[in-house]
């Protein structure tokens, strides 16, 4: 009995520390932005989301090889921005943020410091992807669509932005990634998606399955964030039965408690 009284507080401390570590693994956007280059460094010839520009890694950062993807700057005053990688929220912070009361009181800035759920959504790696800075800024919070656009906004880049109607037709290589990010955010956080968008994303999910890089990215995020994107896993060979890492310690501790109380 004395041993049990000694061990129980100790075990509770371990459980609390473990739970805190898991929850804090990806608790905000700055942490996610810092980790993202390391994830993409592990992929095979990684590229930007909208224009498939190869990523060049240098020290702890990366930038797009615009020449290799025949990228053309849309506005010369944005030339410096185009040469940089910015982290794109596939589901814009505005789209999920407007569902929070803190957004009405001070927008993203307020939510990023006052609402833990918003901070988790803002920093969720499954919704983040490197983008050419200019395209990221131009995309803003425009909705994704498909209308057989033929004009080119950024040279050879196949993504087209319709500023008049505030919509974006992403290149085919990005459509499956985008669809599965939206479906994931809807499933995990209850994101509200219109029926038309839902129909579009389900079609893209079916038509554009994950490639090897998307499957590996899902596994890498699972390791650092603790959870998978099931819409990716179920289509990747060997990932069909992946489980979130956060579930495992709880099972182990449950058995540990049983062992202690049997002392």
N, C-alpha and C positions, 0 to 999 in steps of 0.2 A: 504493500500500500504506500509506503514511504517513497519507493522508487517511482510509482505512478504519479504521486504529487509533485515530484521533482521534474519528471519528464513532460507532463502535460503543458505547463507554462512554456517550456522550452520549445515544444512542438508547435504551439500556437504562434510563437515568435517566428519560427521558420515558415509556417504557412503564410503569415502576414507579409513577411519579407518577400517570399516567392510571388505572392499575388501582386504586391506592389511592383515588383520587377516586371512581371508580365504586362500589367496595365500601363506602366510607364515606358515600355519598350518603344512605343510610337504614339506619344501623347500629344504631339503638336507638329505643326508644319515645319518650323525651323529644323527639328530633328530629322524629319523625313527628307527634307531637301538636302541635308548633309549626307545622308545615307545613300540617296538615289544613285550618285555616280558609281559607288562601289558595286551596286547591283548590276548596273548596265555594263560595267567593266568585265563582268563574268560572262556576258552573252557573246554569241558568235557574230562578229561584224555588226554591232548594234547601230541603229539609225534613229533619226528623229521621227516623231509620230506623223506629222502631216506632209512632209516632203521627202522622207527617206534619205536625208543627208547623213553620211557616215559620221559617227562621233569620234572625235580625236581627244584622247585623254592626256592630261599633263598634270603631274603631281596629284593634287586632290580635287581637281576640277576637270571640265571637259568643254569642248566647243564644237560647232558643226563645220564640216568640210563643205562649204557652199559650192566650191568649184566642182567637186566630184558629183554633186547632184544637179548641176546646172541651174542653180538658184539665181533668180534675178530680184534684186531689191525693188520693192514696189515704190517706195519713196526714199530719195537719197538722204534725207535728213534722218532716216531710220537705219542708215547703213551700219552704224556702230551697234545698234540693237540687234540687227540681223546677224551679226557675227558672233552673237552670244547665245548660249543655251539658257532658256528660262524654263521653269517647271510648270507644265500645263496641268491644271485641274480639268480632267476630261468632263466630269460633271462640275460646272463652275461653282465656286464658293457662293456666288449670288443665288444660284438655283436651289441649293439646299439651305443656305443661310437665311433666306427670306422666310423660311418656315419657323425660325426661332424668334422669340420675343426680344432677345438682345439685339437682333438685327435692326429692329425698328427704333431702338434707342441709340444706336451708334454704329450700325453697319458691321462690316467684317472686323474692323479694329476693336470694337467693343466685344464682339463674340469671341475673338481670339484670345482674350484674357479673362473672360468671365463665365464661359460655358464649356464644361468639360466634354460634353458630347459633340459640340461643334468643333472643338479642338481636335478630337479624335477623327472626325470626318474630314477636317481640313488637312490632317496629316496622314490620312490613309494611303499607303503606298500603292494599293490596287487602283487608285484613281489618279495617280500621278505619272507623268511621262515627259521626257525631255522634248523640247520643241525649239525650233528657230525662234528667237525672241520676237522678231517682227510679226511672224504668223500668230504667235501666242497673243500678242497685244491686239492684233487685228480681229482675231476670233472673238475676243471679249467674252460676252455671255450669249452669243448668237446660238441658236439651236441648229442641230445637225439635220440635214435633209438630203434628198437625192432627186435631182431634176434633169439629169443628163446635160449638165453644163459643159460647154466646150471651150469657153474662154479661159485663158491662163492668167492667174493673178500674180504668180511668182516665177515666171520663166517656165522651166520644164516641170516644176512642181505640179502635181495633179490635183492638189486641193484648191478649190475655188471658193472665194468668199463673196457673197452677194450683200454688199453694204446697204443697199436700198431696202431690201426685204429682211435684213438681219438674219441671214441664214448661211450655213456652211455646208458645202458638199466635200467631204473628206476623200482623200485618195482611197482606192480599193484596199490597199495594204493596211489602212488604219481602221476600216469599218468594223471588223470583228472585234478588235481591241476596244474600240469605243462602245460597241454594243454590250460587251461583257462587263465593262466598267459600270455602265448605267444599270444593268440588271443586278449586278452585285450590290451597288449602293441602294437600290430599291429593296432588295432582299434583306440586307443587313441593317439598314437604318430606317426603312419605311419611306424612302424618298418617293414623292409623288411624281408620277410620269403620266403624261397625257396618253390617251388611247392611240392616237396616231403615232406618237413617239414609241410607244410600247410595241406596236405592230412593226415599225421600221427596225427597231433593235432586235427583235426576235428573228426577223428576216435576215438581217446582217449576221447575227449569231450563227444561223444555219448555213448561210452562203459562204461565209468567210471563217472557217474553223481555225483554231490556234496553230501557229507554226512552232517549230522547236524552241525558238527564242521566247515566245509567249509562255510556253509550258515551263521553261527553266526559270523565267522571271517569277512565275507563280510560286515555284518551290523556294526560290531565294527569299521572296517576301514572307513566306510562311516561316522561314527560319528566323528572320529578324523581327517580324511583327507578331507572329504567333497564330496567324490565321490565313487560310487560303481563300481564293476566289473559286467557289464551287462550279461556276459557269465555265471556268477554264479547266479545272481538274477533271471534270466528267468527260472531257473530250481529249484529254492527253493520255497517251499510253503509259500505264504504270501509276497514274495519279487518281484513278477512279475512286480509290478507297482512302484517299488522304484524310487525315483528321487534324483539326486545329490543335496546335501544341498546348494551348491553354487548358485543354480538357485533361491532358495526361497527368499533370501534377496532382490534381484533385483526386484522381483514382488512387494514386500511390499513397497520398496522405490518408485517404479513407481506410486503406488496408493497414497503414501504420497505426492509426487510432485503435483499430480492432485488436492489433497485436498488443498495444499498451494496456488496454482495458482487460485483456485476458491474463495480465501478469498477476 
